[in-house]
Amino acid sequence: MRNTARWAAALGLTAAAVCGPLTGAAVAAPGAAPSSLYAPSALVLTTGHGGDATTATPERAVTLSCAPTASGTHPAASQACAELRGIGGDFTALKPAGGVWCNKLYDPVVVTVQGVWQGKRVSYESTFGNSCERDSMGGGVFAF
């Protein structure tokens, strides 16, 4: 139960920090110019060891904003944003990078993504066999 509470607290705080400024920006006064020409793309990516998000021990969370430019605490924000633009923000379309060899040691790692991609709500969770498999997925989106 303690792990679930930690994940909920970590996700809640990071989502509030990233998505908080986005609230209220969608409503403009009649006849007023829009405040931004870009649909919001702000994500919180988390990782931890365990079989799923409810039982995993959270280890790291990063933010990733891709509009109008790549920013956030993700160590390779530009590369991750380019990768996500190429697949339209569909995390299920990420493929393993070619030429990466990972050992078969089973040490499950779970990744979650919460936020907004081009104005649409995103919620994603995936479990990988180990951290090498996670890091090779998508050329670096989950390598943080």
matplotlib code that plots the C-alpha trace (Angstrom):
import matplotlib.pyplot as plt

x = [0.0, 2.9, 4.2, 0.8, 0.7, 4.2, 3.3, 0.1, 1.9, 4.7, 2.3, -0.1, 2.7, 4.5, 1.2, 0.1, 3.5, 3.4, -0.2, -1.2, -0.2, -2.3, -5.6, -7.5, -5.4, -8.0, -10.7, -10.1, -12.3, -14.6, -12.7, -9.3, -6.3, -5.3, -2.5, -0.6, -0.4, 0.6, -1.5, -0.1, 2.3, 3.4, 4.1, 5.3, 7.3, 8.1, 10.0, 10.4, 11.2, 8.3, 5.7, 3.2, 2.7, 0.7, 3.5, 6.6, 9.0, 9.2, 12.7, 12.6, 10.2, 11.0, 8.9, 8.8, 7.3, 7.4, 5.6, 6.7, 10.2, 11.6, 12.1, 11.7, 13.9, 14.2, 17.9, 17.4, 14.2, 14.9, 15.5, 12.4, 10.1, 11.3, 10.7, 7.2, 6.3, 7.3, 4.8, 2.1, 2.5, 1.3, 3.5, 2.3, 4.0, 7.5, 9.8, 13.1, 16.2, 18.2, 21.5, 21.0, 21.7, 20.2, 20.8, 18.0, 18.1, 14.5, 14.3, 11.0, 10.9, 7.6, 7.2, 4.2, 3.3, 0.7, -0.1, -1.2, 0.1, -1.0, -4.1, -5.2, -5.0, -2.3, -2.1, 0.4, 2.0, 4.4, 6.5, 9.9, 12.0, 14.9, 16.2, 18.2, 15.0, 13.4, 16.3, 16.4, 12.7, 12.1, 15.7, 15.7, 12.2, 12.4, 16.2, 16.2]
y = [0.0, 2.3, 2.0, 2.9, 6.0, 7.0, 6.6, 8.5, 11.3, 11.5, 11.5, 14.0, 16.5, 16.2, 16.4, 19.5, 21.1, 20.3, 20.7, 23.4, 26.3, 24.7, 25.1, 28.2, 28.9, 27.3, 30.0, 33.3, 36.4, 36.7, 38.4, 38.1, 36.6, 33.1, 33.1, 30.3, 28.9, 25.5, 22.7, 21.9, 18.9, 18.4, 14.9, 13.4, 10.1, 7.9, 4.7, 2.2, -1.4, -3.8, -5.6, -2.8, 0.8, -0.3, -2.5, -0.8, 1.2, 4.7, 5.7, 8.7, 11.1, 13.6, 16.2, 16.6, 19.5, 19.5, 22.6, 25.1, 23.7, 20.7, 21.4, 19.8, 17.7, 14.8, 14.4, 14.1, 16.3, 17.2, 13.6, 12.3, 15.0, 14.2, 10.5, 11.2, 13.6, 10.8, 8.4, 11.0, 10.7, 7.1, 5.4, 1.9, 2.5, 2.8, 0.1, -1.2, 0.5, -1.7, -3.1, -3.1, -6.4, -6.8, -9.7, -12.0, -11.1, -10.6, -7.5, -5.9, -2.1, -0.2, 3.1, 5.4, 8.5, 11.0, 14.3, 16.0, 15.4, 18.1, 18.9, 15.2, 13.4, 10.7, 7.8, 5.0, 2.2, -0.5, -3.1, -4.2, -7.2, -5.1, -1.5, -2.3, -3.2, 0.0, 2.2, 0.7, 1.4, 4.2, 5.4, 7.1, 8.2, 6.1, 6.5, 8.8]
z = [0.0, 0.7, -2.9, -4.3, -2.1, -3.2, -6.9, -6.5, -4.7, -7.2, -10.2, -8.6, -7.8, -11.1, -13.1, -11.2, -11.8, -15.5, -16.4, -13.9, -16.1, -18.9, -17.1, -17.9, -21.0, -23.3, -22.6, -24.3, -24.3, -27.4, -30.2, -28.4, -30.2, -28.9, -26.4, -28.1, -31.6, -30.4, -28.8, -25.4, -25.2, -21.6, -20.2, -17.0, -17.4, -14.4, -14.0, -11.2, -10.5, -10.3, -12.3, -12.6, -11.4, -8.4, -7.0, -8.4, -6.3, -7.9, -8.8, -11.2, -12.8, -15.6, -17.4, -21.2, -23.1, -26.9, -27.9, -29.1, -28.4, -26.5, -22.8, -19.4, -17.2, -19.6, -20.4, -24.2, -24.6, -28.3, -29.3, -27.3, -28.8, -32.3, -31.7, -30.4, -33.3, -35.7, -34.2, -33.5, -29.7, -29.8, -27.2, -28.3, -31.7, -30.1, -31.4, -29.9, -31.3, -33.7, -32.8, -29.1, -27.2, -23.8, -21.3, -20.4, -16.6, -15.5, -13.3, -14.3, -14.8, -15.3, -17.1, -16.9, -19.0, -17.9, -19.5, -22.7, -26.2, -28.8, -26.7, -26.1, -22.8, -22.6, -20.2, -20.8, -18.8, -19.9, -18.1, -19.6, -18.6, -17.4, -17.7, -20.8, -22.7, -21.4, -22.4, -25.9, -26.6, -29.0, -29.3, -25.9, -25.0, -21.8, -21.3, -18.3]

ax = plt.figure().add_subplot(projection="3d")
ax.plot(x, y, z, "-o")
ax.set_aspect("equal")
plt.show()
